Amino acid sequence: MERYFGTYQTFQTASRKDAAALLGSDNLVGDQYAIECTIESGVQKAWLVNRFGSRIGYFDPDFSRQLSLLLAQDLILVGILSFVAFSEQPEPGEYWGEAAVIAYDARDQKAFTCFVEGVGTLIGKGIRPALAFDGAAVERIVETQGTWLPTDRVPLPEKKKGMAILKRQRSMTDRLVEKGRQGNKGCYLLSWAFLLALVGSLIFGLKACGLF
């Protein structure tokens, strides 16, 4: 039985509506997601489910099948949003993304809970730690109670024609939103004030240009 599994994997969105939610503040780069393995019309489909209980995207059948096998081994599965992208092809274009996917033995949950949080923090800063490593590294995670983090990095996928990465790290506004989630109402109000000021500046600029 496997004790640990880690990789980066692309996912698709079910609709434009789901894609719009993915671009919003309910889904920040570095956020953790539950992974829900299902069978739909006889096809394996593993969904990423955010902290608010919304499905935001799904993995392809082959990877979904792999995740279902890990789940059958009583491993805990977690996803971390790595980036959100848009591709012009196939027409009329599609939104998609990538998640770091980590599976670990429930017996090591305390250490890996800390490890996953550390990985999410790095990804939120735009740093992509390598997640595919051997048993020695797993032992190190357990021995350090999850404080050890890999120093090797994984580059972003090569950009193709017509592809744009829309979110790859947390912005200042995202960090304020996260503070608001944690109960800091001042930061939550400040984030809204910042957004309103940004919109106001945009309107002022357009008006100054004589566009309306």
N, C-alpha and C positions, 0 to 999 in steps of 0.2 A: 504493500500500500504506500502511495506517495505521502510524504510529510509536508511538502511545499511545492507550489507551482507559481510562476510569475512571468508575465509577458505584457506586451502592448498589442492591442487588437482594435481594428476599426469596427464601427457599428453603423447601422442605417437608421434613419428616422421613418416612422410609419406614415407620416403625412406632413404637409406644410404647417399645419396647426401644431404638431409636435415639435417641429423645427423651430417655430417661433418661441415656444416655451424654453427650448434649449438655449436660445440666445438671451433669455431673460435672467433676472437675478435669482431665480429659484435653482439655477444650475450654474455654479461657478467652477472654473478650472480649479482642480484640487479637491472638489467635493467628493465624498464617499457615496457609493451606491450599493444597494442590495442587488443580487442577481437572482432572478426568478426563472427557473427552467421549466418550459412548457412544451407540449406537443400540440401543434395546430395543423389540422388537415393532414395528419400523419407525418408532419415535418418538425424536427427539433427546432425550438426557437428560445434562446435565452435572452431575457429582457433586463435592461438596466432600470432600476427603480430608485428614484431620488428620495430624499429624506421626507418629502411631503406625500409619498405614496404614489407618485405619478411615473408611469413608464415613459422613458424619454428616447429609447432606441433599442435595437436588438442586434445580436450577432448572427453571422451566417450559420447555416445548418451544421457544417463540419465542426466549427468551434463550439457551437451550442451543444453538440453531442459530446464533445470533449469535456465541457463543463458539467454536463449531467452525470458523466462517469465520475468526475471528481466529487460531485455532491453525493453520489451513491457510496463513496468511500468515507462519508461523514466528515469531509473537509468543509471548512467555512469559506465561502466565496465572497469577495468584495471587489467592487470596481471603483476606479478613481478617474474622474473626467480629466483627460489630457489636453484635448483641443477640439474645437468645432470648426468645420470647414464647409465650403460650398464649391461644387464643380458644375461647370456649364453643360457637361455631357454626362449622361444622356439628356437630351432636351426634354422638358424645358429647364433642366438643371435640377440638382438635388443637394440637400443639406445632409451632412454626415459628420462623424466625429471619430475620435479614438479614445479608448480608455485603457488605463493600466489595470490589469486583472491579476489578483493575488488570491491564492487558495492556501489554506494552512490547516494543520491538525488542531482540532478543538482543544486538545490537551496543552497546546502552546498558546492558547488564546490571550492570556495576559500579556505575554511578550509581543505577540504579533499585533495586538490592538495598538500598542505604542508604536511599533514599527510602521504600520499602515498610516497612522497619523503623521509620522515623520515624512513618509514618502509623499503624502498629500500636500504637506507644507512645501516641500521642494517643488513639486509639480505646479503648485499655485504660484511659485516664483518664476516659472518658466524653465526650471531645471528638471531634466528627465533622467532619473537614476536608472541604471541597468537593474533588471529584476530577475533575469534568468541566471541563476548561479547554483553552485554545487552544495553538497551537504555540509561542508565546513562552514560556509557562510550562514546556513540555517542554524547550526550550533552556536555560532557567534551571536546571532539575533537572540536566541533563547538565553544564552549566558549573560548577555548585557541587558536582559529584560526589554529588548526592543529599541534600545538607544543607539545601537550600531546601525549605520546606513551605508549603502554601497557608494563608492567614490567613482566608479565607472559610469559613463554617461551614454545615452542612446540619442542619436540625432533625429531630428524631425524627418518624416518621409520626404523624398524628393518631390518638389512641386512640379506638377504637370501643367501643360497649357490649359487655361481656363479654370484653374483651381486656385482658391484663395482660402487661407486660414483666417477665420474670423475671431476666434478666441484661443489664445495659447498661454495666457497667464492672467493672474488677477490684476485688475486695475485699482487705482486708489478708491474709486467708487465701490468696487467689489469688496475691498477690505472694510470699508465703512458699513456696507450691507451685512457682512459677516459679524461685525461687532454688534450690529443691531440684532441679529439673530441670537447672539449670546446674551442678550438682555441689556445692552448698553443703549438706552433710548436716545441719549444725546447724539451718539454716532449715527443712529438710524435717522433722526431728524436732520442731522447734518448732511447725510447722503442725499436725502430728498431735496434739501436746500441747494446742494451742489448741482443736482440734475435740473432743478428749476432755473438756476442761474445760467446753466449751459444752454438750455432752451431759449431763455430770454436773450442771451447774447447772440444766438443764431438768428432769432427773429429781428433783433436790432440790426445785425449785419445785412440781412436780406433787404430790410427796409431802407437802409442807407444806400444800398446799391440800386434802389428804385425798382425792386422786383415786385413790390406791392405797396 
